[in-house]
Amino acid sequence: MVRTASRIRSAAALPRAFGKTLASKFRARAVAAALVSAVLASCAAEQSSMVFGEMTDARPHPGVVKALKLPVHGIDVSRWQGDIDWRAVRRAGATFAFIKATEGGDHVDPRFLDNWYGARDAGVWRGAYHFVYWCRPAREQVEWFLQHIPNDPDALPPVLDVEWNGHSRTCPKRVSRAEAHEMMEIMLTALHQHTGKRPVIYTDIPFFRDVLQEGGFEQYPLWIRSTAAEPQMRYDRRWYFWQYTTTGRAPGIKGAVDRNAFFGTADMWEKFTRGDL
């Protein structure tokens, strides 16, 4: 009789024990699911705001989210970014900066030297760029550029910014493909000879289509603008730098800033800075 009662009590306890085990498993699965959801939500939030380090984007575009997979990021700046706290920019994750120096044959960006030495002192790799005006002689423009940029051995290569400038009140001129090539050849050769570094060409989709797509200047690193799609969807040439947004945000800068990514690994970046890539 005692054994029978004991067996009854044991049998009665089985559903309760099974219920507790099942509930425990459900709780564990719920916690795991919550953790996975939190991770996915965090990743989605980072992608939706284009977070890299402490840099974000005010109006992120889903077409360029793969830029975040690249390990070396930077910015490009001019007078319009105002007074920059370069140490904050460096802490935010910017490895490099392209800094506007000149345009045409008579304009110097008033914040160029402040930005140049501020970036250097903060440990940000920096390179100067010149915005080309198609109504000024090429030699005049390149001489103007070289007059105003320090020939620092640790600087990045100089950049020739070539795009159509139709919104300009003083120089909206377009030239033929042949004339554009001739002007670019003069300026790129002079920059290479003066600095000992292969200059970088910055361009956008319309200029690339009109002037560069059919060939020419493949020996120079290409910096391209593509803010709504991955580069291979807009350009059929190898690129080194990708300007993927113009609505970026970074600590140390008030308002918008262009954000950029280098195409390769951290080791490849080191090679590029040594002129080996």
Backbone as CSV, one residue per row, in Angstrom:
resi,resn,N_x,N_y,N_z,CA_x,CA_y,CA_z,C_x,C_y,C_z
1,MET,0.833,-1.213,0.000,0.000,0.000,0.000,0.867,1.262,0.000
2,VAL,1.957,1.226,0.781,2.869,2.377,0.848,3.541,2.602,-0.508
3,ARG,3.986,1.461,-1.099,4.625,1.582,-2.418,3.669,2.155,-3.461
4,THR,2.441,1.727,-3.388,1.436,2.220,-4.352,1.229,3.719,-4.190
5,ALA,1.141,4.183,-2.973,0.936,5.622,-2.720,2.133,6.419,-3.210
6,SER,3.336,5.840,-2.941,4.547,6.534,-3.376,4.591,6.662,-4.894
7,ARG,4.191,5.556,-5.536,4.169,5.598,-7.014,3.150,6.613,-7.528
8,ILE,2.027,6.714,-6.825,0.991,7.684,-7.240,1.516,9.093,-7.112
9,ARG,2.205,9.349,-5.947,2.729,10.713,-5.741,3.801,11.031,-6.805
10,SER,4.647,10.016,-7.109,5.687,10.240,-8.123,5.074,10.501,-9.485
11,ALA,4.040,9.748,-9.805,3.366,9.941,-11.098,2.715,11.302,-11.177
12,ALA,2.168,11.743,-10.048,1.511,13.055,-10.032,2.528,14.180,-10.188
13,ALA,3.757,13.929,-9.665,4.783,14.975,-9.743,5.358,15.120,-11.140
14,LEU,5.255,14.073,-11.969,5.847,14.127,-13.310,5.322,15.265,-14.176
15,PRO,4.009,15.485,-14.276,3.527,16.590,-15.104,4.046,17.938,-14.630
16,ARG,4.109,18.074,-13.242,4.602,19.348,-12.722,6.066,19.561,-13.095
17,ALA,6.894,18.515,-12.947,8.317,18.626,-13.295,8.491,18.882,-14.792
18,PHE,7.693,18.162,-15.590,7.768,18.354,-17.041,7.364,19.780,-17.425
19,GLY,6.335,20.269,-16.724,5.867,21.629,-17.002,6.929,22.663,-16.675
20,LYS,7.623,22.442,-15.537,8.673,23.389,-15.164,9.820,23.351,-16.180
21,THR,10.210,22.129,-16.603,11.279,21.991,-17.596,10.908,22.661,-18.906
22,LEU,9.665,22.448,-19.353,9.188,23.041,-20.603,9.165,24.561,-20.510
23,ALA,8.689,25.058,-19.361,8.641,26.512,-19.161,10.040,27.107,-19.166
24,SER,10.974,26.385,-18.540,12.359,26.853,-18.509,12.937,26.932,-19.908
25,LYS,12.641,25.903,-20.718,13.124,25.904,-22.101,12.536,27.062,-22.892
26,PHE,11.230,27.302,-22.696,10.577,28.413,-23.402,11.204,29.747,-23.005
27,ARG,11.490,29.892,-21.668,12.104,31.137,-21.215,13.492,31.318,-21.832
28,ALA,14.260,30.222,-21.882,15.601,30.290,-22.466,15.533,30.675,-23.943
29,ARG,14.564,30.049,-24.642,14.419,30.380,-26.072,13.970,31.827,-26.260
30,ALA,13.093,32.281,-25.376,12.620,33.664,-25.478,13.754,34.653,-25.243
31,VAL,14.616,34.345,-24.244,15.763,35.213,-23.974,16.714,35.225,-25.167
32,ALA,16.975,34.032,-25.723,17.862,33.935,-26.890,17.293,34.715,-28.069
33,ALA,15.988,34.558,-28.290,15.345,35.276,-29.398,15.425,36.780,-29.186
34,ALA,15.244,37.201,-27.930,15.316,38.628,-27.622,16.716,39.172,-27.875
35,LEU,17.743,38.375,-27.500,19.119,38.800,-27.731,19.413,38.912,-29.216
36,VAL,18.967,37.910,-29.988,19.169,37.954,-31.442,18.462,39.167,-32.033
37,SER,17.239,39.414,-31.598,16.484,40.564,-32.101,17.195,41.867,-31.768
38,ALA,17.753,41.924,-30.554,18.455,43.138,-30.145,19.687,43.374,-31.000
39,VAL,20.437,42.281,-31.278,21.623,42.405,-32.125,21.242,42.840,-33.533
40,LEU,20.207,42.177,-34.066,19.755,42.537,-35.421,19.252,43.966,-35.474
41,ALA,18.526,44.373,-34.439,18.015,45.746,-34.391,19.152,46.744,-34.312
42,SER,20.187,46.374,-33.525,21.344,47.256,-33.412,22.056,47.390,-34.748
43,CYS,22.239,46.242,-35.434,22.878,46.276,-36.757,22.048,47.089,-37.740
44,ALA,20.730,46.875,-37.699,19.843,47.612,-38.608,19.898,49.100,-38.314
45,ALA,19.950,49.439,-37.019,20.012,50.856,-36.644,21.309,51.475,-37.134
46,GLU,22.429,50.720,-36.980,23.710,51.232,-37.455,23.684,51.448,-38.960
47,GLN,23.113,50.478,-39.682,23.062,50.608,-41.126,22.122,51.725,-41.552
48,SER,20.988,51.844,-40.854,20.009,52.854,-41.259,20.531,54.267,-41.039
49,SER,21.467,54.441,-40.095,22.042,55.762,-39.878,23.484,55.833,-40.358
50,MET,23.938,54.770,-41.041,25.278,54.707,-41.621,26.353,54.991,-40.582
51,VAL,26.312,54.277,-39.486,27.264,54.494,-38.399,28.590,53.815,-38.714
52,PHE,29.671,54.593,-38.634,31.024,54.048,-38.661,31.792,54.780,-37.582
53,GLY,32.256,54.048,-36.579,32.845,54.725,-35.429,31.790,55.598,-34.774
54,GLU,32.067,56.879,-34.685,31.089,57.830,-34.150,30.495,58.699,-35.252
55,MET,30.796,58.381,-36.501,30.255,59.140,-37.622,28.915,58.553,-38.049
56,THR,27.973,59.415,-38.377,26.636,58.993,-38.761,26.214,59.722,-40.040
57,ASP,24.924,59.613,-40.350,24.401,60.252,-41.561,23.002,60.786,-41.283
58,ALA,22.763,62.027,-41.678,21.454,62.636,-41.456,20.400,62.090,-42.414
59,ARG,20.818,61.709,-43.617,19.877,61.181,-44.614,20.505,59.981,-45.320
60,PRO,20.634,58.874,-44.629,21.308,57.712,-45.208,20.545,57.120,-46.376
61,HIS,21.286,56.630,-47.360,20.670,55.985,-48.521,20.987,54.492,-48.468
62,PRO,19.984,53.627,-48.601,20.232,52.178,-48.510,21.140,51.642,-49.606
63,GLY,21.262,52.390,-50.691,22.077,51.914,-51.804,23.571,51.932,-51.543
64,VAL,23.997,52.597,-50.471,25.439,52.708,-50.220,25.853,52.075,-48.897
65,VAL,24.982,51.269,-48.317,25.253,50.711,-46.997,26.493,49.811,-46.979
66,LYS,26.867,49.246,-48.112,28.038,48.370,-48.136,29.344,49.128,-47.911
67,ALA,29.284,50.446,-47.977,30.480,51.226,-47.647,30.929,50.962,-46.220
68,LEU,29.989,50.619,-45.353,30.310,50.374,-43.952,31.191,49.150,-43.760
69,LYS,31.239,48.254,-44.746,32.069,47.057,-44.626,33.545,47.347,-44.883
70,LEU,33.820,48.514,-45.446,35.209,48.886,-45.710,35.839,49.433,-44.429
71,PRO,37.080,49.075,-44.142,37.656,49.398,-42.833,38.285,50.779,-42.690
72,VAL,38.567,51.470,-43.808,39.263,52.756,-43.731,38.346,53.857,-44.261
73,HIS,37.984,54.783,-43.376,37.046,55.845,-43.738,37.651,57.223,-43.491
74,GLY,37.091,58.208,-44.180,37.551,59.577,-44.017,36.496,60.566,-44.467
75,ILE,36.902,61.822,-44.590,35.988,62.903,-44.948,36.663,63.806,-45.975
76,ASP,35.886,64.686,-46.596,36.478,65.788,-47.347,35.808,67.075,-46.905
77,VAL,36.609,68.142,-46.812,36.136,69.377,-46.189,36.599,70.600,-46.972
78,SER,35.915,71.699,-46.681,36.284,73.006,-47.220,35.851,74.056,-46.193
79,ARG,35.828,75.297,-46.601,35.433,76.385,-45.702,34.034,76.178,-45.127
80,TRP,33.194,75.453,-45.843,31.790,75.325,-45.441,31.609,74.481,-44.190
81,GLN,32.631,73.748,-43.774,32.536,73.000,-42.510,32.941,73.857,-41.311
82,GLY,33.393,75.077,-41.565,33.719,75.988,-40.468,34.932,75.533,-39.673
83,ASP,34.946,75.907,-38.400,36.053,75.577,-37.504,35.920,74.122,-37.061
84,ILE,36.893,73.303,-37.399,36.814,71.854,-37.152,37.681,71.457,-35.966
85,ASP,37.124,70.652,-35.093,37.892,70.035,-34.015,38.461,68.722,-34.566
86,TRP,39.680,68.772,-35.048,40.242,67.628,-35.757,40.529,66.441,-34.841
87,ARG,40.811,66.705,-33.584,41.035,65.584,-32.665,39.738,64.806,-32.442
88,ALA,38.631,65.528,-32.384,37.336,64.853,-32.257,37.021,64.051,-33.516
89,VAL,37.367,64.606,-34.667,37.161,63.900,-35.937,37.973,62.612,-35.961
90,ARG,39.217,62.694,-35.503,40.057,61.490,-35.491,39.494,60.437,-34.536
91,ARG,39.066,60.873,-33.345,38.503,59.931,-32.378,37.225,59.294,-32.913
92,ALA,36.510,60.012,-33.781,35.251,59.503,-34.331,35.464,58.396,-35.354
93,GLY,36.707,58.218,-35.816,36.967,57.128,-36.747,37.483,57.539,-38.110
94,ALA,37.735,58.837,-38.322,38.240,59.287,-39.617,39.747,59.059,-39.702
95,THR,40.167,58.305,-40.701,41.589,58.037,-40.918,42.217,59.088,-41.811
96,PHE,41.449,59.605,-42.777,42.005,60.552,-43.743,41.023,61.681,-44.022
97,ALA,41.555,62.748,-44.626,40.723,63.880,-45.039,41.313,64.494,-46.295
98,PHE,40.455,64.757,-47.266,40.844,65.561,-48.415,40.329,66.974,-48.173
99,ILE,41.236,67.947,-48.303,40.973,69.317,-47.878,41.065,70.249,-49.080
100,LYS,40.023,71.043,-49.283,40.036,71.964,-50.421,41.088,73.043,-50.207
101,ALA,41.905,73.237,-51.251,42.933,74.269,-51.203,42.597,75.434,-52.131
102,THR,42.327,75.109,-53.406,42.153,76.165,-54.403,41.095,75.779,-55.422
103,GLU,40.684,76.777,-56.191,39.851,76.524,-57.369,40.166,77.571,-58.415
104,GLY,40.025,77.168,-59.678,40.340,78.100,-60.757,41.784,78.568,-60.674
105,GLY,41.971,79.869,-60.908,43.323,80.424,-60.877,43.477,81.598,-59.953
106,ASP,42.443,81.843,-59.099,42.550,83.022,-58.238,41.828,82.869,-56.899
107,HIS,41.442,81.649,-56.543,40.720,81.453,-55.281,41.462,80.461,-54.396
108,VAL,41.623,80.850,-53.125,42.183,79.965,-52.110,41.129,79.777,-51.029
109,ASP,40.898,78.555,-50.630,39.944,78.313,-49.547,40.493,78.950,-48.269
110,PRO,39.731,79.837,-47.641,40.262,80.578,-46.482,40.565,79.707,-45.265
111,ARG,40.062,78.500,-45.224,40.323,77.635,-44.081,41.329,76.524,-44.415
112,PHE,41.939,76.613,-45.596,42.807,75.515,-46.011,43.944,75.237,-45.025
113,LEU,44.734,76.233,-44.708,45.889,75.989,-43.855,45.481,75.592,-42.438
114,ASP,44.409,76.185,-41.914,43.922,75.772,-40.592,43.552,74.289,-40.609
115,ASN,42.844,73.881,-41.661,42.453,72.478,-41.774,43.661,71.577,-42.006
116,TRP,44.593,72.036,-42.821,45.760,71.229,-43.159,46.581,70.891,-41.909
117,TYR,46.919,71.918,-41.154,47.763,71.683,-39.975,46.964,71.117,-38.801
118,GLY,45.666,71.433,-38.747,44.830,70.827,-37.713,44.709,69.331,-37.898
119,ALA,44.507,68.895,-39.137,44.428,67.459,-39.433,45.764,66.780,-39.137
120,ARG,46.846,67.392,-39.567,48.167,66.810,-39.316,48.418,66.621,-37.823
121,ASP,48.149,67.649,-37.047,48.421,67.585,-35.611,47.541,66.563,-34.896
122,ALA,46.373,66.264,-35.471,45.459,65.286,-34.863,45.749,63.857,-35.328
123,GLY,46.695,63.704,-36.242,47.013,62.365,-36.729,46.108,61.879,-37.835
124,VAL,45.476,62.804,-38.545,44.615,62.455,-39.684,45.428,62.619,-40.968
125,TRP,45.514,61.574,-41.773,46.165,61.695,-43.069,45.428,62.731,-43.900
126,ARG,46.169,63.618,-44.593,45.483,64.666,-45.344,46.098,64.869,-46.716
127,GLY,45.201,65.209,-47.641,45.614,65.550,-48.995,44.856,66.782,-49.447
128,ALA,45.469,67.604,-50.288,44.845,68.839,-50.772,44.185,68.594,-52.122
129,TYR,43.078,69.324,-52.364,42.463,69.200,-53.697,42.219,70.550,-54.343
130,HIS,42.261,70.524,-55.670,42.024,71.710,-56.491,40.782,71.479,-57.343
131,PHE,39.864,72.440,-57.319,38.648,72.373,-58.127,38.911,73.069,-59.461
132,VAL,38.796,72.295,-60.541,39.152,72.800,-61.869,38.049,73.688,-62.431
133,TYR,38.461,74.823,-62.992,37.576,75.682,-63.790,37.965,75.496,-65.256
134,TRP,36.982,75.224,-66.092,37.281,74.900,-67.483,37.463,76.140,-68.353
135,CYS,37.349,77.326,-67.762,37.581,78.547,-68.528,38.924,79.198,-68.176
136,ARG,39.732,78.521,-67.385,41.061,79.039,-67.050,42.121,78.107,-67.628
137,PRO,43.230,78.644,-68.116,44.288,77.795,-68.677,44.806,76.795,-67.646
138,ALA,45.113,75.605,-68.114,45.534,74.534,-67.209,46.818,74.891,-66.463
139,ARG,47.797,75.439,-67.153,49.072,75.753,-66.503,48.880,76.817,-65.424
140,GLU,48.037,77.764,-65.701,47.747,78.813,-64.716,47.126,78.209,-63.465
141,GLN,46.222,77.259,-63.657,45.550,76.643,-62.514,46.489,75.780,-61.686
142,VAL,47.301,74.952,-62.340,48.172,74.067,-61.584,49.257,74.857,-60.863
143,GLU,49.733,75.930,-61.462,50.710,76.780,-60.773,50.092,77.429,-59.542
144,TRP,48.842,77.854,-59.670,48.133,78.454,-58.537,47.975,77.434,-57.402
145,PHE,47.599,76.216,-57.755,47.445,75.140,-56.772,48.769,74.880,-56.047
146,LEU,49.839,74.724,-56.812,51.133,74.383,-56.222,51.700,75.512,-55.362
147,GLN,51.326,76.734,-55.671,51.771,77.871,-54.849,51.202,77.821,-53.433
148,HIS,50.080,77.146,-53.285,49.347,77.245,-52.016,49.286,75.959,-51.203
149,ILE,49.899,74.880,-51.696,49.870,73.647,-50.901,51.275,73.325,-50.399
150,PRO,51.421,73.005,-49.119,52.729,72.592,-48.608,53.139,71.274,-49.260
151,ASN,54.396,71.183,-49.630,54.902,69.949,-50.233,55.424,69.030,-49.121
152,ASP,54.500,68.603,-48.253,54.858,67.766,-47.114,55.092,66.332,-47.569
153,PRO,56.203,65.737,-47.186,56.484,64.363,-47.622,55.500,63.337,-47.060
154,ASP,54.844,63.665,-45.927,53.916,62.703,-45.322,52.464,62.947,-45.705
155,ALA,52.242,63.843,-46.661,50.869,64.119,-47.101,50.411,63.076,-48.108
156,LEU,49.099,62.940,-48.246,48.546,62.112,-49.308,48.780,62.793,-50.653
157,PRO,48.648,62.064,-51.755,48.809,62.694,-53.069,47.809,63.831,-53.267
158,PRO,48.177,64.844,-54.060,47.225,65.917,-54.359,46.090,65.403,-55.232
159,VAL,44.965,66.112,-55.190,43.765,65.679,-55.909,43.353,66.745,-56.925
160,LEU,43.026,66.284,-58.127,42.442,67.149,-59.147,40.950,66.835,-59.205
161,ASP,40.140,67.803,-58.848,38.681,67.652,-58.807,38.121,68.091,-60.159
162,VAL,37.684,67.104,-60.958,37.177,67.414,-62.301,35.698,67.039,-62.389
163,GLU,34.888,68.037,-62.606,33.445,67.870,-62.793,32.946,69.098,-63.533
164,TRP,31.777,68.992,-64.125,31.188,70.162,-64.764,30.673,71.113,-63.689
165,ASN,30.786,72.403,-63.976,30.473,73.421,-62.971,29.370,74.336,-63.485
166,GLY,28.287,73.711,-63.946,27.224,74.464,-64.594,26.515,75.470,-63.714
167,HIS,26.605,75.312,-62.394,25.921,76.247,-61.493,26.737,77.508,-61.242
168,SER,27.997,77.547,-61.730,28.860,78.697,-61.480,28.384,79.935,-62.235
169,ARG,28.436,81.080,-61.581,28.067,82.340,-62.235,29.207,82.881,-63.086
170,THR,30.443,82.469,-62.766,31.600,83.028,-63.461,32.226,82.069,-64.467
171,CYS,32.001,80.748,-64.287,32.640,79.799,-65.203,31.817,78.524,-65.357
172,PRO,30.668,78.600,-66.020,29.853,77.404,-66.225,30.254,76.610,-67.469
173,LYS,31.365,76.987,-68.080,31.783,76.445,-69.376,32.030,74.940,-69.344
174,ARG,31.609,74.258,-70.417,31.996,72.880,-70.681,32.926,72.879,-71.883
175,VAL,33.846,71.924,-71.868,34.768,71.809,-72.993,34.600,70.432,-73.620
176,SER,35.214,70.246,-74.771,35.153,68.948,-75.438,35.962,67.926,-74.645
177,ARG,35.708,66.656,-74.946,36.457,65.597,-74.289,37.950,65.756,-74.564
178,ALA,38.291,66.084,-75.786,39.706,66.232,-76.154,40.364,67.370,-75.384
179,GLU,39.667,68.487,-75.253,40.235,69.617,-74.526,40.343,69.315,-73.030
180,ALA,39.333,68.636,-72.491,39.396,68.253,-71.078,40.593,67.340,-70.831
181,HIS,40.831,66.376,-71.721,41.979,65.487,-71.590,43.291,66.270,-71.640
182,GLU,43.366,67.214,-72.550,44.588,68.004,-72.694,44.872,68.801,-71.422
183,MET,43.840,69.430,-70.873,44.014,70.220,-69.652,44.384,69.327,-68.469
184,MET,43.723,68.199,-68.354,44.010,67.290,-67.258,45.432,66.753,-67.340
185,GLU,45.888,66.439,-68.546,47.245,65.915,-68.736,48.280,66.923,-68.254
186,ILE,48.078,68.177,-68.591,49.013,69.230,-68.163,49.064,69.309,-66.640
187,MET,47.902,69.338,-66.017,47.855,69.524,-64.561,48.340,68.290,-63.803
188,LEU,47.929,67.106,-64.241,48.331,65.883,-63.543,49.840,65.654,-63.653
189,THR,50.397,65.925,-64.821,51.841,65.763,-65.001,52.609,66.711,-64.102
190,ALA,52.172,67.961,-64.044,52.858,68.946,-63.202,52.764,68.580,-61.726
191,LEU,51.611,68.100,-61.281,51.441,67.702,-59.882,52.333,66.512,-59.539
192,HIS,52.401,65.558,-60.451,53.236,64.374,-60.230,54.715,64.768,-60.137
193,GLN,55.152,65.623,-61.033,56.547,66.047,-61.040,56.888,66.846,-59.783
194,HIS,55.982,67.664,-59.329,56.254,68.538,-58.180,56.265,67.767,-56.865
195,THR,55.336,66.843,-56.689,55.197,66.153,-55.403,55.865,64.780,-55.376
196,GLY,56.124,64.209,-56.567,56.657,62.858,-56.614,55.608,61.797,-56.332
197,LYS,54.344,62.189,-56.292,53.256,61.253,-56.002,52.238,61.298,-57.132
198,ARG,51.691,60.130,-57.449,50.633,60.090,-58.472,49.410,60.814,-57.951
199,PRO,48.957,61.871,-58.633,47.766,62.574,-58.163,46.526,61.692,-58.238
200,VAL,45.549,62.031,-57.414,44.250,61.369,-57.404,43.289,62.197,-58.257
201,ILE,42.438,61.533,-59.019,41.390,62.224,-59.788,40.058,62.017,-59.080
202,TYR,39.412,63.138,-58.701,38.044,63.060,-58.182,37.084,63.395,-59.313
203,THR,35.993,62.633,-59.416,35.006,62.943,-60.436,33.625,62.452,-60.030
204,ASP,32.622,62.931,-60.766,31.251,62.487,-60.525,30.732,61.763,-61.775
205,ILE,29.496,61.320,-61.707,28.958,60.478,-62.779,28.889,61.206,-64.125
206,PRO,28.336,62.429,-64.206,28.248,63.076,-65.528,29.612,63.305,-66.181
207,PHE,30.583,63.770,-65.407,31.894,64.035,-66.002,32.573,62.738,-66.414
208,PHE,32.461,61.721,-65.588,33.052,60.429,-65.939,32.457,59.917,-67.245
209,ARG,31.154,60.005,-67.367,30.470,59.518,-68.580,30.929,60.292,-69.816
210,ASP,31.062,61.614,-69.671,31.377,62.448,-70.826,32.853,62.429,-71.211
211,VAL,33.732,62.271,-70.225,35.156,62.497,-70.475,36.046,61.283,-70.222
212,LEU,35.740,60.483,-69.216,36.664,59.438,-68.782,36.240,58.015,-69.128
213,GLN,34.969,57.813,-69.373,34.477,56.452,-69.530,35.109,55.719,-70.701
214,GLU,35.403,56.434,-71.760,35.971,55.788,-72.944,37.479,55.577,-72.842
215,GLY,38.043,55.933,-71.708,39.463,55.675,-71.497,40.257,56.933,-71.241
216,GLY,41.444,56.710,-70.663,42.342,57.808,-70.350,42.578,57.929,-68.858
217,PHE,43.840,58.133,-68.491,44.254,58.414,-67.107,44.043,57.230,-66.163
218,GLU,44.082,56.025,-66.713,43.905,54.841,-65.868,45.042,54.656,-64.874
219,GLN,46.169,55.322,-65.099,47.320,55.171,-64.208,47.163,55.952,-62.901
220,TYR,46.126,56.786,-62.821,45.932,57.596,-61.623,44.821,57.021,-60.742
221,PRO,45.011,57.043,-59.419,43.942,56.592,-58.512,42.680,57.429,-58.715
222,LEU,41.548,56.755,-58.703,40.270,57.409,-58.957,39.456,57.506,-57.670
223,TRP,38.935,58.698,-57.417,38.046,58.965,-56.284,36.694,59.343,-56.882
224,ILE,35.686,58.529,-56.624,34.412,58.720,-57.307,33.292,59.085,-56.331
225,ARG,32.327,59.799,-56.870,31.129,60.153,-56.115,29.986,59.221,-56.536
226,SER,29.391,58.538,-55.544,28.214,57.707,-55.814,27.431,57.617,-54.516
227,THR,26.411,58.442,-54.390,25.704,58.579,-53.122,24.360,57.857,-53.072
228,ALA,24.047,57.094,-54.130,22.780,56.358,-54.139,22.919,54.938,-54.647
229,ALA,24.139,54.528,-54.956,24.368,53.175,-55.468,25.828,52.803,-55.282
230,GLU,26.109,51.520,-55.307,27.492,51.067,-55.203,28.269,51.477,-56.452
231,PRO,29.559,51.727,-56.309,30.351,52.265,-57.429,30.269,51.456,-58.716
232,GLN,30.272,50.125,-58.608,30.284,49.310,-59.830,29.001,49.463,-60.642
233,MET,27.960,50.021,-60.040,26.722,50.260,-60.765,26.764,51.568,-61.555
234,ARG,27.766,52.393,-61.299,27.860,53.700,-61.950,29.161,53.892,-62.728
235,TYR,30.202,53.166,-62.341,31.519,53.351,-62.946,32.086,51.994,-63.361
236,ASP,32.661,51.943,-64.542,33.234,50.695,-65.026,34.757,50.757,-64.973
237,ARG,35.278,51.262,-63.869,36.717,51.372,-63.706,37.078,51.168,-62.243
238,ARG,38.285,50.677,-62.015,38.757,50.495,-60.648,38.819,51.853,-59.947
239,TRP,38.377,51.886,-58.709,38.422,53.120,-57.929,39.181,52.884,-56.632
240,TYR,39.693,53.980,-56.061,40.425,53.922,-54.795,39.610,54.505,-53.643
241,PHE,38.878,55.585,-53.917,38.091,56.250,-52.879,36.648,56.398,-53.350
242,TRP,35.737,56.223,-52.407,34.299,56.295,-52.689,33.667,57.350,-51.783
243,GLN,33.198,58.430,-52.376,32.408,59.428,-51.642,30.965,58.934,-51.669
244,TYR,30.510,58.421,-50.535,29.227,57.725,-50.531,28.085,58.513,-49.894
245,THR,28.385,59.646,-49.296,27.309,60.496,-48.783,27.791,61.933,-48.647
246,THR,26.860,62.862,-48.825,27.156,64.279,-48.610,26.401,64.814,-47.395
247,THR,25.733,63.927,-46.684,24.933,64.346,-45.523,25.451,63.697,-44.244
248,GLY,26.748,63.427,-44.217,27.344,62.810,-43.043,27.378,63.752,-41.850
249,ARG,27.553,63.138,-40.700,27.722,63.889,-39.449,28.925,63.304,-38.721
250,ALA,29.722,64.178,-38.099,30.897,63.713,-37.368,31.141,64.633,-36.184
251,PRO,31.491,64.082,-35.036,31.892,64.914,-33.904,33.033,65.846,-34.315
252,GLY,32.972,67.079,-33.860,33.999,68.047,-34.211,33.656,68.907,-35.402
253,ILE,32.534,68.571,-36.075,32.100,69.339,-37.245,30.629,69.703,-37.070
254,LYS,30.309,70.967,-37.236,28.928,71.420,-37.159,28.291,71.294,-38.540
255,GLY,27.201,70.564,-38.613,26.509,70.413,-39.882,27.028,69.239,-40.692
256,ALA,26.695,69.266,-41.984,26.979,68.131,-42.868,28.439,68.082,-43.293
257,VAL,28.897,66.861,-43.558,30.243,66.660,-44.100,30.205,65.445,-45.025
258,ASP,30.947,65.521,-46.123,31.055,64.380,-47.033,31.860,63.277,-46.359
259,ARG,31.370,62.043,-46.498,32.087,60.892,-45.960,32.581,60.011,-47.107
260,ASN,33.731,59.405,-46.894,34.389,58.630,-47.932,34.955,57.343,-47.359
261,ALA,35.198,56.368,-48.241,35.825,55.118,-47.837,36.910,54.746,-48.841
262,PHE,37.977,54.159,-48.325,39.061,53.616,-49.139,38.686,52.200,-49.549
263,PHE,39.085,51.781,-50.729,38.579,50.515,-51.275,39.137,49.272,-50.595
264,GLY,40.297,49.376,-49.945,40.994,48.173,-49.511,41.085,47.987,-48.013
265,THR,41.945,47.065,-47.622,42.151,46.725,-46.220,43.052,47.757,-45.549
266,ALA,43.220,47.594,-44.234,44.114,48.480,-43.497,45.557,48.325,-43.989
267,ASP,45.961,47.109,-44.319,47.309,46.888,-44.848,47.476,47.556,-46.210
268,MET,46.439,47.499,-47.018,46.497,48.148,-48.327,46.562,49.663,-48.173
269,TRP,45.891,50.162,-47.155,45.964,51.603,-46.878,47.396,52.006,-46.549
270,GLU,48.057,51.215,-45.720,49.448,51.509,-45.379,50.312,51.535,-46.633
271,LYS,50.072,50.608,-47.535,50.830,50.586,-48.789,50.538,51.833,-49.614
272,PHE,49.266,52.228,-49.655,48.902,53.429,-50.426,49.613,54.653,-49.886
273,THR,49.668,54.791,-48.563,50.315,55.970,-47.973,51.812,55.978,-48.243
274,ARG,52.389,54.814,-48.519,53.816,54.755,-48.845,54.066,54.885,-50.350
275,GLY,52.976,54.964,-51.128,53.107,55.056,-52.581,53.342,53.732,-53.247
276,ASP,53.005,52.641,-52.548,53.248,51.293,-53.076,51.999,50.635,-53.637
277,LEU,50.931,51.370,-53.792,49.678,50.766,-54.257,49.028,51.672,-55.299
